[in-house]
Amino acid sequence: MQRQEERINESVTRVFKAVFPNTTNHYDTLFGGTAMQFMDEVAFITATRYSRQKMVTVSSDKIDFKKPIPHGTIIELVGKVTYLGTTSLKVRVDIFVEEMYSSQKDKAVTGEFTFVAIDENKKAMNII
């Protein structure tokens, strides 16, 4: 059986996206709701890659928007399992923003999402 730390490291998920005007608000920065949607998707992928079970989001914890994400930038979303319970796990997702023509990268958003493993009857089950 694979060690827990190895499974966590192997399930780290990185997704890159370009921020186009159709995803920005009147300040030309990424909509907060769009950022949260991207984060939940990456958290789901991370949870599923860790557990290889059916997972559902049950909560999102505090989401900190530290920097605006302007259009015309690239974002990297990084998901990592931070807590393991019997039937649930938590995934932290960080969004890093970088200019398209520069290598500078800054953390812009951080949040944590809780997932529960479910069986075929949609009841909570133990994470294997």
Salt bridges, closest charged atoms under 4 A:
GLU6 OE2 - ARG3 NH1 3.01
ASP61 OD2 - LYS90 NZ 3.17
ASP64 OD1 - LYS62 NZ 3.73
GLU76 OE2 - ARG14 NH1 2.86
GLU76 OE1 - LYS105 NZ 2.65
ASP94 OD2 - ARG92 NE 3.09
ASP94 OD1 - LYS107 NZ 3.96
ASP106 OD2 - LYS67 NZ 3.29
